[in-house]
């Protein structure tokens, strides 16, 4: 591995490049598709050490460890959970797989942004990794798809 490809570290913190992040997500999707996770969606430490880390290091020519992968997975899961706020907030949100953006009426967006003022950019943001995040983390997260509002007839 050339010097330009070496991992960037700050102290013990390992920075992930966009390429490394995308490759990890690809390897995690493969792991889920291969059934390398528990019924609750968790990928065990042993599976990460035996299958995920070696595959990632081989594909990228890097030296990631199970701790690096575990910490990055926490970051990815946090991103996924913040995206899922849209669905928990209102059943008025949809997903456009072509533009890779979330869709909703102006009224739904305004209601969401009133209650989540720090999420102002989300309306215009592109989420190229949403489908992969859904595969890896989606099974264990409630999305509110079948929620009923107080005024709805049941």
PyMOL CGO cylinders between C-alpha atoms (Angstrom):
from pymol import cmd
from pymol.cgo import CYLINDER

trace = [
    CYLINDER, 0.00, 0.00, 0.00, 1.43, 3.37, -1.01, 0.3, 1, 1, 1, 1, 1, 1,
    CYLINDER, 1.43, 3.37, -1.01, 1.80, 6.32, 1.33, 0.3, 1, 1, 1, 1, 1, 1,
    CYLINDER, 1.80, 6.32, 1.33, -1.18, 8.05, -0.26, 0.3, 1, 1, 1, 1, 1, 1,
    CYLINDER, -1.18, 8.05, -0.26, -3.37, 5.05, 0.57, 0.3, 1, 1, 1, 1, 1, 1,
    CYLINDER, -3.37, 5.05, 0.57, -2.32, 4.72, 4.23, 0.3, 1, 1, 1, 1, 1, 1,
    CYLINDER, -2.32, 4.72, 4.23, -4.90, 5.15, 6.94, 0.3, 1, 1, 1, 1, 1, 1,
    CYLINDER, -4.90, 5.15, 6.94, -5.16, 8.57, 8.50, 0.3, 1, 1, 1, 1, 1, 1,
    CYLINDER, -5.16, 8.57, 8.50, -5.19, 8.47, 12.27, 0.3, 1, 1, 1, 1, 1, 1,
    CYLINDER, -5.19, 8.47, 12.27, -5.51, 11.12, 14.96, 0.3, 1, 1, 1, 1, 1, 1,
    CYLINDER, -5.51, 11.12, 14.96, -4.23, 9.57, 18.15, 0.3, 1, 1, 1, 1, 1, 1,
    CYLINDER, -4.23, 9.57, 18.15, -6.20, 6.34, 18.40, 0.3, 1, 1, 1, 1, 1, 1,
    CYLINDER, -6.20, 6.34, 18.40, -9.02, 7.63, 16.19, 0.3, 1, 1, 1, 1, 1, 1,
    CYLINDER, -9.02, 7.63, 16.19, -9.14, 6.09, 12.73, 0.3, 1, 1, 1, 1, 1, 1,
    CYLINDER, -9.14, 6.09, 12.73, -10.53, 8.34, 10.00, 0.3, 1, 1, 1, 1, 1, 1,
    CYLINDER, -10.53, 8.34, 10.00, -12.50, 6.59, 7.29, 0.3, 1, 1, 1, 1, 1, 1,
    CYLINDER, -12.50, 6.59, 7.29, -12.26, 7.76, 3.70, 0.3, 1, 1, 1, 1, 1, 1,
    CYLINDER, -12.26, 7.76, 3.70, -15.39, 7.83, 1.56, 0.3, 1, 1, 1, 1, 1, 1,
    CYLINDER, -15.39, 7.83, 1.56, -14.03, 4.79, -0.33, 0.3, 1, 1, 1, 1, 1, 1,
    CYLINDER, -14.03, 4.79, -0.33, -13.43, 2.86, 2.91, 0.3, 1, 1, 1, 1, 1, 1,
    CYLINDER, -13.43, 2.86, 2.91, -16.85, 3.80, 4.25, 0.3, 1, 1, 1, 1, 1, 1,
    CYLINDER, -16.85, 3.80, 4.25, -18.58, 2.69, 1.04, 0.3, 1, 1, 1, 1, 1, 1,
    CYLINDER, -18.58, 2.69, 1.04, -16.62, -0.57, 0.94, 0.3, 1, 1, 1, 1, 1, 1,
    CYLINDER, -16.62, -0.57, 0.94, -17.49, -1.34, 4.57, 0.3, 1, 1, 1, 1, 1, 1,
    CYLINDER, -17.49, -1.34, 4.57, -21.15, -0.77, 3.78, 0.3, 1, 1, 1, 1, 1, 1,
    CYLINDER, -21.15, -0.77, 3.78, -20.85, -3.06, 0.75, 0.3, 1, 1, 1, 1, 1, 1,
    CYLINDER, -20.85, -3.06, 0.75, -19.19, -5.79, 2.85, 0.3, 1, 1, 1, 1, 1, 1,
    CYLINDER, -19.19, -5.79, 2.85, -21.89, -5.40, 5.54, 0.3, 1, 1, 1, 1, 1, 1,
    CYLINDER, -21.89, -5.40, 5.54, -24.64, -5.76, 2.94, 0.3, 1, 1, 1, 1, 1, 1,
    CYLINDER, -24.64, -5.76, 2.94, -22.93, -8.93, 1.68, 0.3, 1, 1, 1, 1, 1, 1,
    CYLINDER, -22.93, -8.93, 1.68, -22.73, -10.19, 5.28, 0.3, 1, 1, 1, 1, 1, 1,
    CYLINDER, -22.73, -10.19, 5.28, -26.47, -9.65, 5.82, 0.3, 1, 1, 1, 1, 1, 1,
    CYLINDER, -26.47, -9.65, 5.82, -27.29, -11.26, 2.48, 0.3, 1, 1, 1, 1, 1, 1,
    CYLINDER, -27.29, -11.26, 2.48, -25.10, -14.25, 3.44, 0.3, 1, 1, 1, 1, 1, 1,
    CYLINDER, -25.10, -14.25, 3.44, -26.86, -14.61, 6.80, 0.3, 1, 1, 1, 1, 1, 1,
    CYLINDER, -26.86, -14.61, 6.80, -23.78, -13.69, 8.87, 0.3, 1, 1, 1, 1, 1, 1,
    CYLINDER, -23.78, -13.69, 8.87, -25.89, -11.99, 11.54, 0.3, 1, 1, 1, 1, 1, 1,
    CYLINDER, -25.89, -11.99, 11.54, -28.13, -13.04, 14.41, 0.3, 1, 1, 1, 1, 1, 1,
    CYLINDER, -28.13, -13.04, 14.41, -31.91, -13.01, 14.13, 0.3, 1, 1, 1, 1, 1, 1,
    CYLINDER, -31.91, -13.01, 14.13, -31.94, -9.61, 15.89, 0.3, 1, 1, 1, 1, 1, 1,
    CYLINDER, -31.94, -9.61, 15.89, -29.72, -8.14, 13.15, 0.3, 1, 1, 1, 1, 1, 1,
    CYLINDER, -29.72, -8.14, 13.15, -26.52, -7.98, 15.23, 0.3, 1, 1, 1, 1, 1, 1,
    CYLINDER, -26.52, -7.98, 15.23, -23.25, -8.99, 13.57, 0.3, 1, 1, 1, 1, 1, 1,
    CYLINDER, -23.25, -8.99, 13.57, -21.12, -10.63, 16.26, 0.3, 1, 1, 1, 1, 1, 1,
    CYLINDER, -21.12, -10.63, 16.26, -17.57, -9.66, 17.16, 0.3, 1, 1, 1, 1, 1, 1,
    CYLINDER, -17.57, -9.66, 17.16, -16.43, -13.10, 16.01, 0.3, 1, 1, 1, 1, 1, 1,
    CYLINDER, -16.43, -13.10, 16.01, -18.05, -12.63, 12.61, 0.3, 1, 1, 1, 1, 1, 1,
    CYLINDER, -18.05, -12.63, 12.61, -16.49, -9.18, 12.26, 0.3, 1, 1, 1, 1, 1, 1,
    CYLINDER, -16.49, -9.18, 12.26, -13.06, -10.58, 13.15, 0.3, 1, 1, 1, 1, 1, 1,
    CYLINDER, -13.06, -10.58, 13.15, -13.32, -13.71, 11.00, 0.3, 1, 1, 1, 1, 1, 1,
    CYLINDER, -13.32, -13.71, 11.00, -15.20, -12.42, 7.94, 0.3, 1, 1, 1, 1, 1, 1,
    CYLINDER, -15.20, -12.42, 7.94, -15.86, -8.66, 7.80, 0.3, 1, 1, 1, 1, 1, 1,
    CYLINDER, -15.86, -8.66, 7.80, -12.41, -7.28, 8.70, 0.3, 1, 1, 1, 1, 1, 1,
    CYLINDER, -12.41, -7.28, 8.70, -10.44, -9.68, 6.45, 0.3, 1, 1, 1, 1, 1, 1,
    CYLINDER, -10.44, -9.68, 6.45, -12.77, -9.00, 3.50, 0.3, 1, 1, 1, 1, 1, 1,
    CYLINDER, -12.77, -9.00, 3.50, -12.53, -5.23, 4.04, 0.3, 1, 1, 1, 1, 1, 1,
    CYLINDER, -12.53, -5.23, 4.04, -8.74, -5.27, 4.40, 0.3, 1, 1, 1, 1, 1, 1,
    CYLINDER, -8.74, -5.27, 4.40, -8.34, -7.45, 1.31, 0.3, 1, 1, 1, 1, 1, 1,
    CYLINDER, -8.34, -7.45, 1.31, -10.55, -5.25, -0.85, 0.3, 1, 1, 1, 1, 1, 1,
    CYLINDER, -10.55, -5.25, -0.85, -8.99, -1.98, 0.35, 0.3, 1, 1, 1, 1, 1, 1,
    CYLINDER, -8.99, -1.98, 0.35, -5.43, -3.05, 1.10, 0.3, 1, 1, 1, 1, 1, 1,
    CYLINDER, -5.43, -3.05, 1.10, -5.68, -1.53, 4.58, 0.3, 1, 1, 1, 1, 1, 1,
    CYLINDER, -5.68, -1.53, 4.58, -5.24, -2.68, 8.18, 0.3, 1, 1, 1, 1, 1, 1,
    CYLINDER, -5.24, -2.68, 8.18, -8.59, -2.09, 9.83, 0.3, 1, 1, 1, 1, 1, 1,
    CYLINDER, -8.59, -2.09, 9.83, -9.34, -3.89, 13.08, 0.3, 1, 1, 1, 1, 1, 1,
    CYLINDER, -9.34, -3.89, 13.08, -12.57, -5.18, 14.60, 0.3, 1, 1, 1, 1, 1, 1,
    CYLINDER, -12.57, -5.18, 14.60, -12.61, -2.07, 16.84, 0.3, 1, 1, 1, 1, 1, 1,
    CYLINDER, -12.61, -2.07, 16.84, -12.37, 0.19, 13.79, 0.3, 1, 1, 1, 1, 1, 1,
    CYLINDER, -12.37, 0.19, 13.79, -15.27, -1.65, 12.16, 0.3, 1, 1, 1, 1, 1, 1,
    CYLINDER, -15.27, -1.65, 12.16, -17.34, -1.68, 15.36, 0.3, 1, 1, 1, 1, 1, 1,
    CYLINDER, -17.34, -1.68, 15.36, -16.91, 2.07, 15.84, 0.3, 1, 1, 1, 1, 1, 1,
    CYLINDER, -16.91, 2.07, 15.84, -17.69, 2.86, 12.21, 0.3, 1, 1, 1, 1, 1, 1,
    CYLINDER, -17.69, 2.86, 12.21, -20.79, 0.67, 12.40, 0.3, 1, 1, 1, 1, 1, 1,
    CYLINDER, -20.79, 0.67, 12.40, -21.96, 2.76, 15.39, 0.3, 1, 1, 1, 1, 1, 1,
    CYLINDER, -21.96, 2.76, 15.39, -21.53, 5.89, 13.27, 0.3, 1, 1, 1, 1, 1, 1,
    CYLINDER, -21.53, 5.89, 13.27, -23.42, 4.34, 10.35, 0.3, 1, 1, 1, 1, 1, 1,
    CYLINDER, -23.42, 4.34, 10.35, -26.21, 3.15, 12.63, 0.3, 1, 1, 1, 1, 1, 1,
    CYLINDER, -26.21, 3.15, 12.63, -26.49, 6.64, 14.11, 0.3, 1, 1, 1, 1, 1, 1,
    CYLINDER, -26.49, 6.64, 14.11, -26.83, 8.06, 10.61, 0.3, 1, 1, 1, 1, 1, 1,
    CYLINDER, -26.83, 8.06, 10.61, -29.51, 5.50, 9.81, 0.3, 1, 1, 1, 1, 1, 1,
    CYLINDER, -29.51, 5.50, 9.81, -31.42, 6.25, 13.02, 0.3, 1, 1, 1, 1, 1, 1,
    CYLINDER, -31.42, 6.25, 13.02, -31.36, 9.98, 12.31, 0.3, 1, 1, 1, 1, 1, 1,
    CYLINDER, -31.36, 9.98, 12.31, -32.78, 9.29, 8.85, 0.3, 1, 1, 1, 1, 1, 1,
    CYLINDER, -32.78, 9.29, 8.85, -35.49, 7.14, 10.43, 0.3, 1, 1, 1, 1, 1, 1,
    CYLINDER, -35.49, 7.14, 10.43, -36.70, 10.19, 12.40, 0.3, 1, 1, 1, 1, 1, 1,
    CYLINDER, -36.70, 10.19, 12.40, -38.49, 11.19, 9.21, 0.3, 1, 1, 1, 1, 1, 1,
    CYLINDER, -38.49, 11.19, 9.21, -40.60, 8.05, 9.27, 0.3, 1, 1, 1, 1, 1, 1,
    CYLINDER, -40.60, 8.05, 9.27, -41.21, 8.20, 13.02, 0.3, 1, 1, 1, 1, 1, 1,
    CYLINDER, -41.21, 8.20, 13.02, -42.32, 11.82, 12.71, 0.3, 1, 1, 1, 1, 1, 1,
    CYLINDER, -42.32, 11.82, 12.71, -44.96, 11.30, 10.07, 0.3, 1, 1, 1, 1, 1, 1,
    CYLINDER, -44.96, 11.30, 10.07, -46.31, 8.73, 7.70, 0.3, 1, 1, 1, 1, 1, 1,
    CYLINDER, -46.31, 8.73, 7.70, -46.24, 11.45, 5.03, 0.3, 1, 1, 1, 1, 1, 1,
    CYLINDER, -46.24, 11.45, 5.03, -42.63, 10.77, 4.05, 0.3, 1, 1, 1, 1, 1, 1,
    CYLINDER, -42.63, 10.77, 4.05, -41.61, 8.67, 1.09, 0.3, 1, 1, 1, 1, 1, 1,
    CYLINDER, -41.61, 8.67, 1.09, -38.40, 7.66, -0.64, 0.3, 1, 1, 1, 1, 1, 1,
    CYLINDER, -38.40, 7.66, -0.64, -37.42, 8.35, -4.24, 0.3, 1, 1, 1, 1, 1, 1,
    CYLINDER, -37.42, 8.35, -4.24, -34.90, 5.67, -5.29, 0.3, 1, 1, 1, 1, 1, 1,
    CYLINDER, -34.90, 5.67, -5.29, -33.98, 7.60, -8.43, 0.3, 1, 1, 1, 1, 1, 1,
    CYLINDER, -33.98, 7.60, -8.43, -33.05, 10.94, -6.84, 0.3, 1, 1, 1, 1, 1, 1,
    CYLINDER, -33.05, 10.94, -6.84, -32.02, 9.24, -3.54, 0.3, 1, 1, 1, 1, 1, 1,
    CYLINDER, -32.02, 9.24, -3.54, -34.00, 11.83, -1.60, 0.3, 1, 1, 1, 1, 1, 1,
    CYLINDER, -34.00, 11.83, -1.60, -36.88, 11.77, 0.86, 0.3, 1, 1, 1, 1, 1, 1,
    CYLINDER, -36.88, 11.77, 0.86, -40.18, 13.12, -0.37, 0.3, 1, 1, 1, 1, 1, 1,
    CYLINDER, -40.18, 13.12, -0.37, -43.15, 14.71, 1.39, 0.3, 1, 1, 1, 1, 1, 1,
    CYLINDER, -43.15, 14.71, 1.39, -45.62, 17.52, 0.99, 0.3, 1, 1, 1, 1, 1, 1,
    CYLINDER, -45.62, 17.52, 0.99, -44.58, 21.02, 2.06, 0.3, 1, 1, 1, 1, 1, 1,
    CYLINDER, -44.58, 21.02, 2.06, -46.88, 20.71, 5.08, 0.3, 1, 1, 1, 1, 1, 1,
    CYLINDER, -46.88, 20.71, 5.08, -45.21, 17.48, 6.25, 0.3, 1, 1, 1, 1, 1, 1,
    CYLINDER, -45.21, 17.48, 6.25, -41.72, 18.94, 5.77, 0.3, 1, 1, 1, 1, 1, 1,
    CYLINDER, -41.72, 18.94, 5.77, -42.65, 22.10, 7.67, 0.3, 1, 1, 1, 1, 1, 1,
    CYLINDER, -42.65, 22.10, 7.67, -43.99, 20.06, 10.60, 0.3, 1, 1, 1, 1, 1, 1,
    CYLINDER, -43.99, 20.06, 10.60, -40.88, 17.90, 10.71, 0.3, 1, 1, 1, 1, 1, 1,
    CYLINDER, -40.88, 17.90, 10.71, -38.48, 20.83, 10.48, 0.3, 1, 1, 1, 1, 1, 1,
    CYLINDER, -38.48, 20.83, 10.48, -40.36, 22.72, 13.22, 0.3, 1, 1, 1, 1, 1, 1,
    CYLINDER, -40.36, 22.72, 13.22, -39.77, 19.83, 15.60, 0.3, 1, 1, 1, 1, 1, 1,
    CYLINDER, -39.77, 19.83, 15.60, -36.24, 19.06, 14.27, 0.3, 1, 1, 1, 1, 1, 1,
    CYLINDER, -36.24, 19.06, 14.27, -34.69, 22.50, 13.56, 0.3, 1, 1, 1, 1, 1, 1,
    CYLINDER, -34.69, 22.50, 13.56, -31.15, 21.09, 13.31, 0.3, 1, 1, 1, 1, 1, 1,
    CYLINDER, -31.15, 21.09, 13.31, -32.23, 18.95, 10.34, 0.3, 1, 1, 1, 1, 1, 1,
    CYLINDER, -32.23, 18.95, 10.34, -32.85, 21.84, 7.92, 0.3, 1, 1, 1, 1, 1, 1,
    CYLINDER, -32.85, 21.84, 7.92, -30.53, 20.44, 5.23, 0.3, 1, 1, 1, 1, 1, 1,
    CYLINDER, -30.53, 20.44, 5.23, -32.16, 17.03, 5.11, 0.3, 1, 1, 1, 1, 1, 1,
    CYLINDER, -32.16, 17.03, 5.11, -34.87, 18.18, 2.70, 0.3, 1, 1, 1, 1, 1, 1,
    CYLINDER, -34.87, 18.18, 2.70, -32.37, 18.80, -0.10, 0.3, 1, 1, 1, 1, 1, 1,
    CYLINDER, -32.37, 18.80, -0.10, -29.76, 16.20, 0.90, 0.3, 1, 1, 1, 1, 1, 1,
    CYLINDER, -29.76, 16.20, 0.90, -29.08, 13.12, -1.23, 0.3, 1, 1, 1, 1, 1, 1,
    CYLINDER, -29.08, 13.12, -1.23, -28.78, 9.80, 0.67, 0.3, 1, 1, 1, 1, 1, 1,
    CYLINDER, -28.78, 9.80, 0.67, -26.97, 7.47, -1.73, 0.3, 1, 1, 1, 1, 1, 1,
    CYLINDER, -26.97, 7.47, -1.73, -26.38, 4.96, 1.08, 0.3, 1, 1, 1, 1, 1, 1,
    CYLINDER, -26.38, 4.96, 1.08, -29.94, 4.80, 2.46, 0.3, 1, 1, 1, 1, 1, 1,
    CYLINDER, -29.94, 4.80, 2.46, -30.89, 1.49, 0.82, 0.3, 1, 1, 1, 1, 1, 1,
    CYLINDER, -30.89, 1.49, 0.82, -27.68, -0.18, 2.05, 0.3, 1, 1, 1, 1, 1, 1,
    CYLINDER, -27.68, -0.18, 2.05, -28.18, 1.24, 5.55, 0.3, 1, 1, 1, 1, 1, 1,
    CYLINDER, -28.18, 1.24, 5.55, -31.74, -0.13, 5.48, 0.3, 1, 1, 1, 1, 1, 1,
    CYLINDER, -31.74, -0.13, 5.48, -30.43, -3.62, 4.61, 0.3, 1, 1, 1, 1, 1, 1,
    CYLINDER, -30.43, -3.62, 4.61, -27.79, -3.55, 7.35, 0.3, 1, 1, 1, 1, 1, 1,
    CYLINDER, -27.79, -3.55, 7.35, -29.69, -1.79, 10.15, 0.3, 1, 1, 1, 1, 1, 1,
    CYLINDER, -29.69, -1.79, 10.15, -33.33, -1.71, 9.09, 0.3, 1, 1, 1, 1, 1, 1,
    CYLINDER, -33.33, -1.71, 9.09, -34.67, -4.88, 10.65, 0.3, 1, 1, 1, 1, 1, 1,
    CYLINDER, -34.67, -4.88, 10.65, -34.29, -3.70, 14.23, 0.3, 1, 1, 1, 1, 1, 1,
    CYLINDER, -34.29, -3.70, 14.23, -35.58, -0.14, 13.82, 0.3, 1, 1, 1, 1, 1, 1,
    CYLINDER, -35.58, -0.14, 13.82, -39.22, 0.89, 14.03, 0.3, 1, 1, 1, 1, 1, 1,
    CYLINDER, -39.22, 0.89, 14.03, -40.04, 3.20, 11.14, 0.3, 1, 1, 1, 1, 1, 1,
    CYLINDER, -40.04, 3.20, 11.14, -43.66, 4.04, 11.92, 0.3, 1, 1, 1, 1, 1, 1,
    CYLINDER, -43.66, 4.04, 11.92, -44.86, 2.69, 8.58, 0.3, 1, 1, 1, 1, 1, 1,
    CYLINDER, -44.86, 2.69, 8.58, -48.05, 1.31, 10.11, 0.3, 1, 1, 1, 1, 1, 1,
    CYLINDER, -48.05, 1.31, 10.11, -48.70, 4.06, 12.64, 0.3, 1, 1, 1, 1, 1, 1,
    CYLINDER, -48.70, 4.06, 12.64, -52.17, 5.52, 13.04, 0.3, 1, 1, 1, 1, 1, 1,
    CYLINDER, -52.17, 5.52, 13.04, -52.80, 9.17, 13.88, 0.3, 1, 1, 1, 1, 1, 1,
    CYLINDER, -52.80, 9.17, 13.88, -55.24, 10.12, 16.64, 0.3, 1, 1, 1, 1, 1, 1,
    CYLINDER, -55.24, 10.12, 16.64, -57.79, 11.42, 14.15, 0.3, 1, 1, 1, 1, 1, 1,
    CYLINDER, -57.79, 11.42, 14.15, -57.68, 8.38, 11.84, 0.3, 1, 1, 1, 1, 1, 1,
    CYLINDER, -57.68, 8.38, 11.84, -60.48, 5.84, 11.64, 0.3, 1, 1, 1, 1, 1, 1,
    CYLINDER, -60.48, 5.84, 11.64, -59.29, 2.33, 12.39, 0.3, 1, 1, 1, 1, 1, 1,
]
cmd.load_cgo(trace, "trace")
